[in-house]
């Protein structure tokens, strides 16, 4: 599946970031029906917005903003942090989003990505209340 062409500037992502973001996108799409917005990167790190498809009618869907995905690369680590936002209309974060994070952690461990990429991979999430 990988990353979609045109949703990021490939000159700003190195192969390690591209591989990790591809795995993150796969986890979010398969488990939580969530996808990335445009990926902004400066070479060492970046961010993407997370959107979930919400059914409105029989054949209609609408995108809903649910949070941010932040990735950073240092000398020894690759970090993926997710900030999920809650609002008055949506007072809790979907269990599927937390399941996608757990799936990403399991995928990193199962595929041995930290050994293949040569860096320690840290995956985390937090919930932020937005008014």
Residue frames as a rotation matrix with the C-alpha (Angstrom) as fourth column:
UNK 1
0.582 0.813 0.000 0.00
0.813 -0.582 0.000 0.00
0.000 0.000 -1.000 0.00
UNK 2
-0.445 -0.893 0.072 2.70
0.888 -0.450 -0.092 2.51
0.114 0.023 0.993 0.99
UNK 3
-0.320 0.291 -0.902 2.21
0.243 -0.895 -0.375 6.24
-0.916 -0.339 0.215 0.90
UNK 4
0.596 0.622 0.508 0.10
0.680 -0.054 -0.731 7.77
-0.427 0.781 -0.455 -1.83
UNK 5
-0.493 -0.750 0.441 1.98
0.870 -0.437 0.229 9.74
0.021 0.497 0.868 -4.47
UNK 6
-0.304 0.319 0.898 1.36
0.334 -0.847 0.414 13.45
0.892 0.426 0.150 -4.21
UNK 7
0.773 0.632 -0.056 0.49
0.265 -0.240 0.934 13.58
0.577 -0.737 -0.353 -0.52
UNK 8
0.713 -0.618 -0.332 4.03
0.265 -0.201 0.943 14.36
-0.650 -0.760 0.021 0.57
UNK 9
0.712 -0.602 -0.360 7.24
-0.682 -0.474 -0.557 15.84
0.165 0.643 -0.748 -0.77
UNK 10
0.948 -0.283 -0.146 9.47
0.294 0.954 0.060 12.80
0.122 -0.100 0.987 -1.26
UNK 11
0.196 -0.927 0.320 12.61
0.166 -0.290 -0.942 14.96
0.967 0.238 0.097 -1.27
UNK 12
-0.012 -0.143 0.990 12.04
-0.817 -0.569 -0.092 15.71
0.576 -0.810 -0.110 2.42
UNK 13
0.751 0.307 0.585 11.57
-0.603 0.681 0.416 12.08
-0.270 -0.665 0.697 3.56
UNK 14
-0.436 -0.871 -0.226 14.40
-0.900 0.424 0.099 9.59
0.009 0.246 -0.969 3.81
UNK 15
-0.346 0.292 -0.891 13.89
-0.349 0.842 0.412 5.84
0.871 0.453 -0.189 3.36
UNK 16
-0.879 -0.013 -0.477 13.61
0.406 0.505 -0.762 5.14
0.250 -0.863 -0.439 7.10
UNK 17
-0.730 0.648 -0.218 10.87
-0.332 -0.615 -0.715 7.74
-0.597 -0.450 0.664 7.60
UNK 18
-0.335 0.602 -0.724 9.07
-0.908 -0.001 0.419 6.57
0.252 0.798 0.547 4.46
UNK 19
-0.576 0.067 -0.815 9.06
0.012 0.997 0.073 2.94
0.817 0.032 -0.575 5.62
UNK 20
-0.896 0.206 -0.393 7.81
0.423 0.128 -0.897 3.80
-0.134 -0.970 -0.202 9.11
UNK 21
-0.588 0.714 -0.380 5.09
-0.601 -0.700 -0.386 6.14
-0.542 0.001 0.841 7.81
UNK 22
-0.422 0.424 -0.801 3.97
-0.676 0.442 0.590 3.47
0.604 0.790 0.100 5.35
UNK 23
-0.699 0.134 -0.702 3.54
0.429 0.864 -0.262 0.99
0.572 -0.485 -0.662 8.20
UNK 24
-0.843 0.408 -0.350 1.71
0.134 -0.471 -0.872 3.61
-0.521 -0.782 0.342 10.28
UNK 25
-0.508 0.673 -0.538 -0.64
-0.852 -0.482 0.201 4.41
-0.124 0.561 0.818 7.41
UNK 26
-0.512 0.285 -0.811 -1.35
-0.238 0.860 0.452 0.72
0.826 0.424 -0.372 6.87
UNK 27
-0.819 0.186 -0.543 -2.22
0.562 0.446 -0.696 0.25
0.113 -0.875 -0.470 10.55
UNK 28
-0.728 0.553 -0.406 -4.50
-0.192 -0.732 -0.654 3.30
-0.659 -0.398 0.639 10.65
UNK 29
-0.465 0.576 -0.672 -6.29
-0.870 -0.159 0.467 2.47
0.162 0.802 0.575 7.39
UNK 30
-0.546 0.222 -0.808 -6.86
-0.067 0.950 0.306 -1.21
0.835 0.221 -0.504 8.16
UNK 31
-0.680 0.221 -0.699 -7.93
0.715 0.408 -0.567 -0.88
0.160 -0.886 -0.436 11.80
UNK 32
-0.435 0.442 -0.784 -9.46
0.503 -0.603 -0.619 2.57
-0.747 -0.664 0.039 12.28
UNK 33
0.276 0.503 0.819 -10.49
0.961 -0.159 -0.225 3.60
0.017 0.850 -0.527 8.73
UNK 34
0.756 -0.150 -0.637 -8.26
0.099 -0.936 0.338 6.64
-0.647 -0.318 -0.693 9.25
UNK 35
0.445 -0.623 0.644 -5.91
0.873 0.143 -0.466 8.22
0.198 0.769 0.607 6.74
UNK 36
-0.332 -0.690 -0.643 -3.29
0.724 -0.624 0.296 10.95
-0.605 -0.367 0.706 6.63
UNK 37
0.896 0.351 -0.273 -3.75
0.122 -0.784 -0.608 14.43
-0.427 0.512 -0.746 5.29
UNK 38
0.715 -0.691 0.110 -0.79
-0.071 -0.227 -0.971 16.08
0.696 0.686 -0.211 3.54
UNK 39
0.649 -0.575 -0.498 2.51
0.752 0.387 0.533 15.15
-0.114 -0.721 0.684 5.22
UNK 40
0.835 -0.431 0.343 4.65
-0.333 -0.891 -0.309 18.17
0.439 0.143 -0.887 6.10
UNK 41
0.732 -0.652 -0.199 8.30
0.661 0.608 0.439 17.34
-0.165 -0.452 0.876 6.64
UNK 42
0.842 -0.528 -0.109 11.54
-0.536 -0.841 -0.072 19.22
-0.054 0.119 -0.991 7.12
UNK 43
0.200 -0.791 -0.578 13.89
-0.496 0.427 -0.756 16.24
0.845 0.438 -0.307 6.76
UNK 44
-0.847 -0.526 0.072 14.36
-0.294 0.352 -0.889 15.50
0.443 -0.774 -0.453 10.48
UNK 45
-0.740 0.669 -0.068 10.69
0.442 0.408 -0.799 15.28
-0.507 -0.621 -0.598 11.36
UNK 46
-0.861 0.504 0.077 7.24
-0.247 -0.544 0.802 16.38
0.446 0.671 0.593 10.44
UNK 47
-0.658 0.722 0.215 3.54
-0.146 0.158 -0.977 16.04
-0.739 -0.674 0.001 10.99
UNK 48
-0.839 0.537 -0.087 0.38
0.020 0.191 0.981 14.83
0.543 0.822 -0.171 9.32
UNK 49
-0.458 0.777 0.433 -3.26
-0.871 -0.294 -0.393 15.27
-0.178 -0.557 0.811 10.20
UNK 50
-0.973 0.179 0.146 -5.44
0.183 0.983 0.010 12.21
-0.142 0.037 -0.989 10.80
UNK 51
-0.442 0.872 -0.211 -8.91
-0.897 -0.433 0.089 12.02
-0.014 0.229 0.973 9.25
UNK 52
-0.806 0.294 0.514 -11.55
0.125 0.933 -0.337 9.35
-0.579 -0.207 -0.789 9.85
UNK 53
-0.781 0.615 -0.111 -14.32
-0.224 -0.110 0.968 8.56
0.583 0.781 0.224 7.40
UNK 54
-0.776 0.615 0.142 -17.73
-0.104 0.097 -0.990 8.86
-0.622 -0.783 -0.011 8.99
UNK 55
-0.743 0.578 0.338 -20.90
0.619 0.401 0.675 7.43
0.254 0.711 -0.656 7.40
UNK 56
-0.853 0.504 -0.134 -23.75
-0.416 -0.813 -0.407 9.88
-0.314 -0.291 0.904 7.01
UNK 57
0.255 0.953 -0.162 -26.21
-0.875 0.156 -0.457 8.01
-0.411 0.259 0.874 4.84
UNK 58
0.845 0.143 0.515 -26.40
0.017 0.956 -0.293 4.94
-0.535 0.257 0.805 2.69
UNK 59
0.574 -0.615 0.541 -23.80
0.803 0.293 -0.519 6.08
0.160 0.732 0.662 0.20
UNK 60
0.620 -0.319 0.717 -22.42
-0.123 -0.942 -0.313 9.25
0.775 0.105 -0.623 1.76
UNK 61
0.357 -0.578 -0.734 -19.30
0.930 0.295 0.220 9.60
0.090 -0.761 0.643 3.88
UNK 62
0.845 -0.140 0.517 -17.69
-0.137 -0.990 -0.043 12.62
0.518 -0.035 -0.855 5.46
UNK 63
-0.058 -0.935 -0.349 -14.15
0.540 0.265 -0.799 13.13
0.840 -0.235 0.489 6.71
UNK 64
0.938 0.313 0.152 -13.69
0.023 -0.492 0.870 14.09
0.347 -0.813 -0.468 10.34
UNK 65
0.028 -0.962 0.271 -10.44
-0.390 -0.260 -0.883 15.47
0.920 -0.081 -0.382 11.82
UNK 66
0.865 0.331 -0.377 -9.39
0.151 0.545 0.825 13.32
0.478 -0.770 0.422 14.80
UNK 67
0.775 -0.600 -0.196 -5.78
0.171 -0.098 0.980 14.25
-0.608 -0.794 0.027 15.54
UNK 68
0.623 -0.684 -0.379 -2.18
-0.769 -0.450 -0.453 14.76
0.139 0.574 -0.807 14.52
UNK 69
0.860 -0.508 0.046 0.62
0.498 0.855 0.143 12.32
-0.112 -0.100 0.989 13.82
UNK 70
0.737 -0.675 -0.027 4.08
-0.675 -0.738 0.027 13.69
-0.038 -0.002 -0.999 14.61
UNK 71
0.848 -0.529 0.001 7.29
0.528 0.846 -0.074 11.96
0.038 0.063 0.997 13.59
UNK 72
0.728 -0.684 0.049 10.82
-0.678 -0.708 0.197 12.90
-0.100 -0.177 -0.979 14.60
UNK 73
0.792 -0.563 -0.236 14.19
0.435 0.792 -0.427 11.42
0.428 0.236 0.873 13.79
UNK 74
0.735 -0.653 0.185 17.25
-0.628 -0.551 0.550 11.85
-0.257 -0.520 -0.815 15.96
UNK 75
-0.172 -0.915 -0.366 20.66
-0.967 0.227 -0.113 10.22
0.186 0.335 -0.924 15.84
UNK 76
-0.949 -0.280 0.146 19.53
-0.312 0.903 -0.294 7.06
-0.050 -0.325 -0.944 17.64
UNK 77
-0.548 0.819 0.174 15.69
0.324 0.399 -0.858 7.14
-0.771 -0.413 -0.484 17.59
UNK 78
-0.819 0.542 0.188 12.67
0.008 -0.317 0.948 7.35
0.574 0.778 0.255 15.33
UNK 79
-0.819 0.546 -0.177 9.60
0.188 -0.036 -0.981 8.63
-0.542 -0.837 -0.073 17.19
UNK 80
-0.595 0.767 0.238 5.96
0.172 -0.168 0.971 8.47
0.785 0.619 -0.032 16.11
UNK 81
-0.871 0.361 -0.332 3.61
0.285 -0.177 -0.942 10.32
-0.399 -0.915 0.051 18.44
UNK 82
-0.457 0.812 0.363 -0.14
0.531 -0.078 0.844 10.62
0.714 0.578 -0.395 17.93
UNK 83
-0.946 0.285 -0.157 -2.20
-0.048 -0.600 -0.799 13.36
-0.322 -0.748 0.580 19.53
UNK 84
-0.509 0.850 0.134 -5.90
0.710 0.326 0.624 12.51
0.487 0.413 -0.770 19.46
UNK 85
-0.936 0.194 0.295 -8.33
-0.278 -0.919 -0.280 15.37
0.217 -0.344 0.914 20.08
UNK 86
-0.460 0.857 -0.233 -11.63
0.888 0.440 -0.134 15.20
-0.012 -0.269 -0.963 21.92
UNK 87
-0.840 0.304 0.449 -14.41
-0.173 -0.935 0.309 17.77
0.514 0.182 0.838 21.57
UNK 88
-0.583 0.711 0.393 -17.81
-0.641 -0.106 -0.760 18.32
-0.499 -0.695 0.518 23.12
UNK 89
0.364 0.726 -0.584 -19.44
-0.930 0.315 -0.189 16.46
0.047 0.612 0.789 20.22
UNK 90
0.550 -0.313 -0.774 -16.89
-0.026 0.920 -0.391 13.64
0.835 0.235 0.498 20.50
UNK 91
0.673 -0.218 0.707 -15.96
-0.718 -0.425 0.552 13.40
0.180 -0.879 -0.442 24.23
UNK 92
0.407 -0.569 0.715 -13.82
-0.248 0.684 0.686 10.26
-0.879 -0.456 0.137 23.84
UNK 93
-0.293 -0.617 -0.730 -11.33
-0.931 0.012 0.364 8.83
-0.216 0.787 -0.578 21.40
UNK 94
0.645 0.568 -0.512 -12.39
-0.710 0.692 -0.126 5.83
0.282 0.445 0.850 19.35
UNK 95
0.535 -0.411 0.738 -11.10
-0.318 0.712 0.627 2.47
-0.783 -0.570 0.250 20.53
UNK 96
0.858 -0.175 0.483 -10.11
0.498 0.518 -0.696 1.76
-0.128 0.837 0.532 16.97
UNK 97
0.702 -0.639 0.316 -7.54
-0.356 -0.698 -0.621 4.57
0.617 0.324 -0.717 17.03
UNK 98
0.272 -0.599 0.753 -5.89
-0.912 0.089 0.400 3.10
-0.306 -0.796 -0.522 20.12
UNK 99
0.661 0.006 0.750 -6.04
0.087 0.993 -0.085 -0.33
-0.745 0.122 0.656 18.46
UNK 100
0.918 -0.341 0.203 -4.22
0.180 -0.099 -0.979 1.08
0.353 0.935 -0.030 15.44
UNK 101
0.392 -0.802 0.450 -1.43
-0.857 -0.496 -0.139 2.34
0.335 -0.331 -0.882 17.71
UNK 102
0.291 -0.246 0.925 -1.16
-0.579 0.724 0.375 -1.09
-0.761 -0.645 0.068 19.36
UNK 103
0.868 0.062 0.493 -1.10
0.318 0.692 -0.648 -2.72
-0.382 0.719 0.581 15.92
UNK 104
0.766 -0.632 0.119 1.71
-0.291 -0.506 -0.812 -0.38
0.573 0.587 -0.572 14.81
UNK 105
0.200 -0.693 0.693 3.76
-0.965 -0.017 0.261 -1.27
-0.169 -0.721 -0.672 17.91
UNK 106
0.443 0.037 0.896 3.20
-0.161 0.986 0.039 -4.98
-0.882 -0.161 0.443 17.24
UNK 107
0.974 -0.070 0.214 4.13
0.223 0.192 -0.956 -4.59
0.026 0.979 0.203 13.56
UNK 108
0.520 -0.832 0.193 7.36
-0.734 -0.551 -0.397 -2.79
0.437 0.065 -0.897 14.44
UNK 109
0.033 -0.492 0.870 8.27
-0.831 0.471 0.297 -5.58
-0.556 -0.733 -0.393 16.84
UNK 110
0.612 0.304 0.730 7.13
0.015 0.919 -0.395 -8.44
-0.791 0.252 0.558 14.58
UNK 111
0.951 -0.221 0.214 8.91
0.225 0.026 -0.974 -7.22
0.210 0.975 0.074 11.45
UNK 112
0.318 -0.880 -0.353 12.01
0.834 0.082 0.546 -6.17
-0.452 -0.468 0.760 13.41
UNK 113
0.734 0.038 0.678 11.96
0.508 -0.693 -0.512 -2.71
0.450 0.720 -0.528 11.87
UNK 114
0.899 -0.434 0.053 14.21
-0.365 -0.678 0.638 -1.27
-0.241 -0.594 -0.768 14.57
UNK 115
0.181 -0.860 0.477 16.96
0.187 0.506 0.842 -3.73
-0.966 -0.063 0.253 13.59
UNK 116
0.246 -0.034 0.969 16.37
0.952 0.197 -0.235 -3.28
-0.183 0.980 0.081 9.85
UNK 117
0.781 0.125 0.611 16.38
0.335 -0.911 -0.242 0.51
0.527 0.394 -0.753 10.06
UNK 118
-0.169 -0.964 -0.206 19.18
0.704 0.028 -0.710 0.65
0.690 -0.265 0.674 12.63
UNK 119
-0.706 0.005 0.708 17.32
-0.369 -0.856 -0.363 2.93
0.604 -0.518 0.606 15.06
UNK 120
-0.838 0.484 -0.253 15.17
0.482 0.438 -0.759 2.50
-0.257 -0.758 -0.600 18.13
UNK 121
-0.597 0.715 0.364 11.51
0.078 -0.400 0.913 3.09
0.798 0.574 0.184 17.19
UNK 122
-0.887 0.344 -0.308 9.26
0.290 -0.105 -0.951 4.69
-0.360 -0.933 -0.006 19.80
UNK 123
-0.537 0.802 0.260 5.48
0.233 -0.154 0.960 4.75
0.811 0.576 -0.104 19.23
UNK 124
-0.811 0.267 -0.521 3.22
0.511 -0.111 -0.853 6.69
-0.286 -0.957 -0.046 21.60
UNK 125
-0.304 0.765 0.567 -0.13
0.467 -0.399 0.789 8.44
0.830 0.505 -0.236 21.83
UNK 126
-0.869 0.137 -0.475 -1.95
0.390 -0.400 -0.829 10.93
-0.304 -0.906 0.294 23.99
UNK 127
0.006 0.943 0.333 -5.43
0.944 -0.115 0.309 12.41
0.330 0.313 -0.891 24.22
UNK 128
-0.941 -0.299 -0.157 -5.87
0.330 -0.913 -0.238 16.18
-0.072 -0.276 0.958 24.22
UNK 129
0.033 0.984 -0.176 -9.10
0.888 -0.110 -0.446 17.95
-0.458 -0.141 -0.878 25.12
UNK 130
-0.899 -0.274 0.342 -9.91
0.422 -0.752 0.506 20.68
0.119 0.599 0.792 22.61
UNK 131
-0.275 0.830 -0.485 -12.59
0.427 -0.346 -0.835 23.29
-0.861 -0.437 -0.260 23.13
